[in-house]
Amino acid sequence: GIVSLEDLIEEVVGEIQDEFDHETLPIDELENGILRIRGDVILAELEQLYDFKWNHDLKAVTIGGLLMAALGDIPIAEDKITIGNAELTVEEIEGMAVKSVLVKFLPAE
């Protein structure tokens, strides 16, 4: 294929956002209290913002990594699991990485 100047620069300095790139919000609040969360969102951020409770024995840093650790495998779209105080549904996979997760917090018992 053709290598552009942008491709070369991005290899050196990392991804560059331009008018052709579409960035997904890290956390998008949808209707009915459901959150769409990018797979690379750090769990500590979710704990702080939404009081997300999860089993810290599962060695994970991101929500995508948490899903992989909890499921014990690479997730597929529509995999669903309850972790702590939330129901997590894999929305989209890209390669072997979790691209987005739908999170619904459960009422306190």
CYANA upper distance limits for C-alpha pairs under 8 A (distance plus 0.5 A):
  3 VAL  CA      7 ASP  CA      6.64
  3 VAL  CA      8 LEU  CA      7.75
  4 SER  CA      8 LEU  CA      7.08
  5 LEU  CA      9 ILE  CA      6.76
  6 GLU  CA     10 GLU  CA      6.50
  7 ASP  CA     11 GLU  CA      6.80
  8 LEU  CA     12 VAL  CA      7.23
  9 ILE  CA     13 VAL  CA      6.60
  9 ILE  CA     14 GLY  CA      8.00
 10 GLU  CA     14 GLY  CA      5.02
 10 GLU  CA     15 GLU  CA      5.60
 10 GLU  CA     16 ILE  CA      6.77
 11 GLU  CA     15 GLU  CA      8.25
 17 GLN  CA     21 ASP  CA      6.44
 24 THR  CA     38 ARG  CA      8.14
 25 LEU  CA     37 ILE  CA      8.38
 25 LEU  CA     38 ARG  CA      7.89
 26 PRO  CA     37 ILE  CA      6.24
 26 PRO  CA     38 ARG  CA      5.62
 26 PRO  CA     40 ASP  CA      8.48
 26 PRO  CA     41 VAL  CA      6.90
 27 ILE  CA     35 LEU  CA      7.16
 27 ILE  CA     36 ARG  CA      6.31
 27 ILE  CA     37 ILE  CA      5.11
 27 ILE  CA     38 ARG  CA      7.07
 27 ILE  CA     41 VAL  CA      8.47
 28 ASP  CA     35 LEU  CA      6.16
 28 ASP  CA     36 ARG  CA      5.52
 28 ASP  CA     37 ILE  CA      6.89
 29 GLU  CA     33 GLY  CA      7.51
 29 GLU  CA     34 ILE  CA      6.78
 29 GLU  CA     35 LEU  CA      5.15
 29 GLU  CA     36 ARG  CA      6.90
 30 LEU  CA     34 ILE  CA      5.76
 30 LEU  CA     35 LEU  CA      6.09
 30 LEU  CA     36 ARG  CA      7.40
 33 GLY  CA    104 LYS  CA      7.04
 33 GLY  CA    105 PHE  CA      8.03
 34 ILE  CA    102 LEU  CA      7.09
 34 ILE  CA    103 VAL  CA      6.10
 34 ILE  CA    104 LYS  CA      5.32
 34 ILE  CA    105 PHE  CA      7.99
 35 LEU  CA    101 VAL  CA      8.49
 35 LEU  CA    102 LEU  CA      6.08
 35 LEU  CA    103 VAL  CA      5.55
 35 LEU  CA    104 LYS  CA      7.07
 36 ARG  CA    100 SER  CA      7.11
 36 ARG  CA    101 VAL  CA      6.19
 36 ARG  CA    102 LEU  CA      5.15
 36 ARG  CA    103 VAL  CA      6.94
 37 ILE  CA     41 VAL  CA      7.43
 37 ILE  CA    100 SER  CA      5.98
 37 ILE  CA    101 VAL  CA      5.65
 37 ILE  CA    102 LEU  CA      6.80
 37 ILE  CA    103 VAL  CA      7.82
 38 ARG  CA     63 ILE  CA      8.42
 38 ARG  CA     64 GLY  CA      8.41
 38 ARG  CA     98 VAL  CA      8.32
 38 ARG  CA     99 LYS  CA      6.17
 38 ARG  CA    100 SER  CA      4.83
 38 ARG  CA    101 VAL  CA      6.81
 39 GLY  CA     62 THR  CA      7.16
 39 GLY  CA     63 ILE  CA      6.00
 39 GLY  CA     64 GLY  CA      4.82
 39 GLY  CA     65 GLY  CA      8.20
 39 GLY  CA     97 ALA  CA      8.05
 39 GLY  CA     98 VAL  CA      5.53
 39 GLY  CA     99 LYS  CA      5.29
 39 GLY  CA    100 SER  CA      5.44
 39 GLY  CA    101 VAL  CA      6.89
 40 ASP  CA     62 THR  CA      5.90
 40 ASP  CA     63 ILE  CA      7.02
 40 ASP  CA     64 GLY  CA      6.72
 40 ASP  CA     98 VAL  CA      8.36
 40 ASP  CA     99 LYS  CA      7.96
 41 VAL  CA     45 GLU  CA      7.87
 41 VAL  CA     46 LEU  CA      8.38
 41 VAL  CA     62 THR  CA      5.84
 41 VAL  CA     63 ILE  CA      6.51
 41 VAL  CA     64 GLY  CA      8.29
 42 ILE  CA     46 LEU  CA      7.43
 42 ILE  CA     61 VAL  CA      6.24
 42 ILE  CA     62 THR  CA      4.84
 42 ILE  CA     63 ILE  CA      6.95
 43 LEU  CA     47 GLU  CA      6.76
 43 LEU  CA     60 ALA  CA      8.43
 43 LEU  CA     61 VAL  CA      6.32
 43 LEU  CA     62 THR  CA      5.68
 43 LEU  CA     63 ILE  CA      6.32
 44 ALA  CA     48 GLN  CA      6.78
 44 ALA  CA     61 VAL  CA      8.32
 45 GLU  CA     49 LEU  CA      6.59
 46 LEU  CA     50 TYR  CA      5.97
 46 LEU  CA     51 ASP  CA      7.24
 46 LEU  CA     52 PHE  CA      6.26
 47 GLU  CA     51 ASP  CA      5.06
 47 GLU  CA     52 PHE  CA      4.97
 47 GLU  CA     53 LYS  CA      7.22
 48 GLN  CA     52 PHE  CA      8.09
 52 PHE  CA     84 GLY  CA      7.91
 52 PHE  CA     85 ASN  CA      7.04
 52 PHE  CA     86 ALA  CA      7.79
 53 LYS  CA     83 ILE  CA      8.15
 53 LYS  CA     84 GLY  CA      5.41
 53 LYS  CA     85 ASN  CA      6.13
 53 LYS  CA     86 ALA  CA      8.24
 54 TRP  CA     83 ILE  CA      6.33
 54 TRP  CA     84 GLY  CA      5.02
 54 TRP  CA     85 ASN  CA      7.80
 55 ASN  CA     83 ILE  CA      7.94
 55 ASN  CA     84 GLY  CA      7.22
 56 HIS  CA     60 ALA  CA      8.45
 58 LEU  CA     66 LEU  CA      7.34
 58 LEU  CA     69 ALA  CA      6.60
 58 LEU  CA     70 ALA  CA      7.35
 59 LYS  CA     66 LEU  CA      7.86
 59 LYS  CA     69 ALA  CA      7.51
 60 ALA  CA     65 GLY  CA      5.72
 60 ALA  CA     66 LEU  CA      5.52
 60 ALA  CA     69 ALA  CA      7.47
 61 VAL  CA     65 GLY  CA      6.90
 61 VAL  CA     66 LEU  CA      7.61
 62 THR  CA     66 LEU  CA      6.68
 63 ILE  CA     67 LEU  CA      6.81
 63 ILE  CA    101 VAL  CA      8.43
 64 GLY  CA     68 MET  CA      6.94
 64 GLY  CA     97 ALA  CA      7.61
 64 GLY  CA     98 VAL  CA      5.57
 64 GLY  CA     99 LYS  CA      8.00
 64 GLY  CA    100 SER  CA      8.31
 64 GLY  CA    101 VAL  CA      8.16
 65 GLY  CA     69 ALA  CA      6.61
 65 GLY  CA     98 VAL  CA      8.43
 66 LEU  CA     70 ALA  CA      6.49
 67 LEU  CA     71 LEU  CA      6.44
 67 LEU  CA     75 PRO  CA      7.64
 68 MET  CA     72 GLY  CA      6.18
 68 MET  CA     73 ASP  CA      6.01
 68 MET  CA     74 ILE  CA      6.06
 68 MET  CA     75 PRO  CA      6.72
 69 ALA  CA     73 ASP  CA      7.67
 71 LEU  CA     75 PRO  CA      7.57
 71 LEU  CA     81 ILE  CA      8.42
 74 ILE  CA     96 MET  CA      7.04
 74 ILE  CA     97 ALA  CA      8.23
 75 PRO  CA     79 ASP  CA      6.85
 75 PRO  CA     90 VAL  CA      7.68
 75 PRO  CA     93 ILE  CA      8.24
 75 PRO  CA     98 VAL  CA      7.79
 76 ILE  CA     90 VAL  CA      7.33
 76 ILE  CA     92 GLU  CA      8.30
 76 ILE  CA     93 ILE  CA      7.10
 77 ALA  CA     89 THR  CA      8.41
 77 ALA  CA     90 VAL  CA      5.61
 77 ALA  CA     91 GLU  CA      5.90
 77 ALA  CA     92 GLU  CA      5.95
 77 ALA  CA     93 ILE  CA      6.74
 78 GLU  CA     89 THR  CA      6.24
 78 GLU  CA     90 VAL  CA      5.49
 78 GLU  CA     91 GLU  CA      6.36
 78 GLU  CA     92 GLU  CA      8.47
 79 ASP  CA     89 THR  CA      6.15
 79 ASP  CA     90 VAL  CA      5.82
 80 LYS  CA     87 GLU  CA      7.61
 80 LYS  CA     88 LEU  CA      6.14
 80 LYS  CA     89 THR  CA      4.85
 80 LYS  CA     90 VAL  CA      6.97
 81 ILE  CA     87 GLU  CA      6.34
 81 ILE  CA     88 LEU  CA      5.91
 81 ILE  CA     89 THR  CA      7.12
 82 THR  CA     86 ALA  CA      6.23
 82 THR  CA     87 GLU  CA      4.79
 82 THR  CA     88 LEU  CA      6.52
 83 ILE  CA     87 GLU  CA      6.82
 83 ILE  CA     88 LEU  CA      7.72
 85 ASN  CA    105 PHE  CA      6.37
 85 ASN  CA    106 LEU  CA      5.96
 85 ASN  CA    107 PRO  CA      8.17
 85 ASN  CA    108 ALA  CA      8.06
 86 ALA  CA    103 VAL  CA      6.92
 86 ALA  CA    104 LYS  CA      6.03
 86 ALA  CA    105 PHE  CA      4.70
 86 ALA  CA    106 LEU  CA      5.81
 87 GLU  CA    103 VAL  CA      6.24
 87 GLU  CA    104 LYS  CA      5.71
 87 GLU  CA    105 PHE  CA      6.79
 87 GLU  CA    106 LEU  CA      7.47
 88 LEU  CA    101 VAL  CA      7.01
 88 LEU  CA    102 LEU  CA      6.26
 88 LEU  CA    103 VAL  CA      5.24
 88 LEU  CA    104 LYS  CA      7.16
 89 THR  CA    101 VAL  CA      6.11
 89 THR  CA    102 LEU  CA      5.57
 89 THR  CA    103 VAL  CA      7.01
 90 VAL  CA     98 VAL  CA      7.70
 90 VAL  CA    100 SER  CA      6.97
 90 VAL  CA    101 VAL  CA      5.16
 90 VAL  CA    102 LEU  CA      6.89
 91 GLU  CA     99 LYS  CA      8.12
 91 GLU  CA    100 SER  CA      5.87
 91 GLU  CA    101 VAL  CA      5.54
 91 GLU  CA    102 LEU  CA      6.67
 92 GLU  CA     98 VAL  CA      6.87
 92 GLU  CA     99 LYS  CA      5.79
 92 GLU  CA    100 SER  CA      5.67
 92 GLU  CA    101 VAL  CA      7.53
 93 ILE  CA     97 ALA  CA      6.28
 93 ILE  CA     98 VAL  CA      5.15
 93 ILE  CA     99 LYS  CA      5.52
 93 ILE  CA    100 SER  CA      7.57
 94 GLU  CA     98 VAL  CA      6.80
 94 GLU  CA     99 LYS  CA      6.25
